């Protein structure tokens, strides 16, 4: 494994809206966006509440093989996101900005090592001051720049700490393509690249991460969408720093797939979506299941 069992016990964390599972991984949690993941709403102010639940009972090593430990992890994160699509045009796109404020409840245990920790608290906040969204007859597209701030509490002796102890600059770009003239069939991809700072309390700089989420969907009866979603994530650079004691050449990765259903209720200008995704392969991290219930309200 990339780290000793003791180190894994210290470094299995949730923070921001990202899971840091079995090592130094990025802030962003794959799976919180699904079908039409690259489509922004029209100008206005919106509130989104993501309710993300991740559960796992197995760790996977650098080869993707199950580690023989009695491992149990549950993370529940109610995450608030405030979005302002201004209506101002820049390069032909609508200028938008948003802020994401996560809370997280984490419960983790590894029986063989005596690890048992439960924490609830504020995670690392994300601000996205620069975003552009484009809309065409057969496509939507978006690009943005955001920053994760180490606002969550962090203690290396507490495996369930809600913070990660470093900053992350994240670049996002993606698009939705409508496959028929009536825009009932859609395919979306949303890509993110994370660049991390050095941890504040250790000489460790996590390697960059690349990930993307995708969705294929069909609109039904105008207000319903059903489809298949998934995510893929990779650590693409080595961890660095004098406090890195593990194998720098081993990089985390994860792949997941699952269904989604969503509905928009015009009378209350609210959207609701439910997504369930199973991780079909992971390396150097847990393998588990992600469920997300999202409410979107136009204010």
N, C-alpha and C positions, 0 to 999 in steps of 0.2 A: 504494500500500500504506500501511498505517497507520504503519509505521516504515520507515526506510531499511534497505537490505540489511544494513549494518553493525550496526544496532540489533537486527535479527532474529537475527543471528549470536550476539549477546550474550544474548538473552532466550529462546532456545529451551531449555527446562529440563524436567527431571522433578523432582517433589518430593512428599514424603508419599506418598499413593496418588493424587496428581493430576498430570496432565501440564500444564505451562505451555508451550503450544506457540504460537510466534509471538506472544508478548506476555504481558502480565500477566493471567493467567487464575486461576481458583480452585484450591483445593487438591484437592477431591474429583475422582476420576477416574470419569467415567461409564462404565458397562459392567461394573463388578465385581459387580453384583447382577443377577439375571435373573428367571426364573419364580418366582412366589411371593415376590417381593422384599420384601414388607411383612409376611411371616409370621415370627414369632419362635418358637423351640422352647419346650417346657415348662420349668418350673423345673429348674435344674441349671447346671453349668459346662461350657463348650464352648470348643474351640480350632478356629479356622478358618485355613487357609493358602490365600491367594489367590496364584496364579502368573499374573501378567498380562504379556502380550507385545503391545506396540504397534509396528507398523512403518509407515513412510510413505516414499514417494519423490517427493512433490509438495507444494509450498506453494500455498495458495490466497489470493488477495488479498481486499480488502473487498467485491468484487462476486462472489466465488466462482469467479473465473477462475484458471487455472493460471499460476503465476509461472515464467518461463523461466530456471530455475536447476537445476543438477545437485545435487539435494538428496537426502540419505539419512539416515534416522533409525531407530534401533532402541532400544527401551527394554524391559528385562525387570525385573520387580519381584516378588520373593517377599515377600509381606506377611502378617505374623502378626496375628491378632485374637483376643483373649481376651474371652469373653462370660460374664457371670454373670447369669442370670435368677433372682432371689432367691426368688420365690414370695410375697413380701410384696405385699399389695394396696393400691393407691392409685388413687382414683377408679374403682375397679372393674377396674383393669388390673394386670398383673404388673410390678413394678418391676425394671428391669434396668440394668446398667452394663457398659461394655466399654472396652478400650484397643486401639489399632491401631498396630503398629510396622512401618514399611516399610523395606526395603532396595531399592536400585535400581542397575541397570547401564544406563548410557546411552552410546550411540555415535552421534555426529552428524558429518556432513561436508557442506560446500557448496563444491564444487570451484572455482567462479568467484571466491570470496572468500578461498580458502585456509584456511577454517575446517575443523578436524579435531580432535575432542576426545572422549575416552573417560573416564568416571568410574564408580566403584562406591562406594557408601557408604550410611550411614543417612539416611533422608529425614525429613520433618517428622512428628512423632508426633501422633496424635489420641487424646484422651480424651473419653469420653461418660459423664458421671457421672449423668445423669438421663434415663431412658427408661421408657416405659410400653407394654405390649403387651396387647391385648384379643383374646379369642377367642369366637366365637359359632358356632352351627350352620352358618351359611352365610357367615361372614366372619371375617377376622382384620384387625387394625389395629394401628398402632404410631405413636408420636411420641417425639421425643427432642431433646436439646440437647447439642452437643459443641463441642470447642475444638481447633483445629489449632495446634501450637506450633512455632516456627522452630528445630527441633533439628538440622536437616540443614545441612551445610556449604554456604556460599554465597560465590561470588566472581563479580562481574559480568564478569570477563575469561575465565571458564571456562564455556562454553555448556552443558556436561553436569553442572554443579553439582547435587547432590541436594537442596538446600534452596531455599526461596523467599524467605526473609528477611522474612516478615510473619506476623502472627497472623490466624486466621480463626475467627469464631463461626458455627456451622452449625446451622440449625433443620431438622428432618426430620419428615415426616408421610406416611403412606400407608396403603393398605388392599388386602386380597385378597378378592375376591368369588368364592364357589363357585357355579357356574351350574347345578348339578344337586344333587339331594338326596344322592347318593352321593359328592359332593365330588370327582368325577373331572375335571371341567372347572373351570379357575380363570383369573381375570384379575386382574392386580396392577398397581398404580401406586405408585411411591415417589418423593416430591418432596423436594428439598433447596434451601435458600436460604442463601447464603454472604455474610457481611459481613466485610470485610477491614480490617486496620489499616494504618497507614502503614509502608512498608518501613523497616527500621532504618538502612540506609546510604544512603537517598535520600529526597527529599521527593516520594514517589509513593505514593498510596493507590489500589490497584486498585478498580475499580467492582464493585458487588455482582453475584453470579451466581445465576441460577435454573436448575434442571435437574430432569429427572425420568427415571426408568427405568421400563420397563413389560415385562410378559410375559403371554402367553396360553398355557396349557398343558393337556395331557391326561395323566391318570394311567393307566398300563398295568401290569397284573399286580401291583398294590399297591406295588411298590417302584420302578417306573420312572416318570419324567415326561419328556415331550417337548413342545417348544413353540417359539414364536417370541418373540424379545425385541428390545428396542431402547432407545435413549436419545435425548434432546433436551436441548440446553443452550444458554443465552443469557447474555451479559453484559447486565445490565439497567440499569446506571448508568455514567456516564462515569468514566474514571480522573481523578484530581485530584492537584494538587501542583505546585510550581514547577519540578520536574524533568521534568514531562510535556512532551515536545517533539513528540509525534505528534498526529494528529488525534483529539481526545477523542470525537468523534461516531461513530467507527467502533467497533463492538462485535463481539467474537468470537461465533460460534455454530457448532453441529455437530449433525448428525442421523445416526443409525446404526440398522441393523436386521440381524438374523441369527438362526440356530437355536441351540437348546440341548437337551442331553439330560442327565438326572441320574438317579442310582440311590442308594438307601439300602440298606446292608447290615446287617441287624439283628444278625447274629451278632457283629459287631465294632463296633456302634453308630457307624457311619461313613457319611457321605454323600459322594458324588463327583459333581461337575457339570462339564460342558465346554460352553463357549459361544464362538461365533465371530460377530463383528459387523463389518459393512462400513460405513464412513462414506459415506453417499450424497450428503451436501452439507456443506460447511464454508465459513466465511468468515473471513478474516484469521488463518489458522492452517493447519497441514498437514491433508491428508486421507489417511487410512490405514485400517488393519485392526486390530481388537482381538481377541485370543484370551485366554480366561481358563479355567484349570483350577483348581477349588476343592475342597479336602478339608475336611470338617467332622467333628470327633470329639467325642463326649460323654465328658467326663472323670469 
